[in-house]
């Protein structure tokens, strides 16, 4: 299983949506699948469902479980998940979302944490410029 797919699937599953490896196993296949869905939305309109797209012969049968789901919503989730997976893959899997998710999973989530991560991105970005000065600024925070 590719690193891209691992992140993609994780993001889709967090929304309760399926992400079959046959359709989304790589960046290339995920983009191709999104393009297919978008072409059907262009053809049939924004209110078309995944079930209707499958019925039109689009070879997306693996998505039958979300048949009644709006295709526009699903492809929006796919596009967002592509962005998340690509960013995490290229960024060594360390984003503000990763930090906050990990904090939540481990019972460390606090109201002020997001602001702190925004103010000090070097906490989760290994090569952030000026990171070495955080120690000096931490006394003023």
Buried (B, 14 or more C-beta within 10 A) or exposed (E): EBEBBBBBBBBBEEEEBBBBBEBBBEBEBBBEBBEBBBEBBEEBEEEBBBBBBBEEEBEBEBBEEBBEBBBBBBBEBBBEBBEBBBBBBEEEEBBBBBBBBEBEEEEEEEEEBBEEBEEBBBBBBEEEEEBEEBEEEEEEE
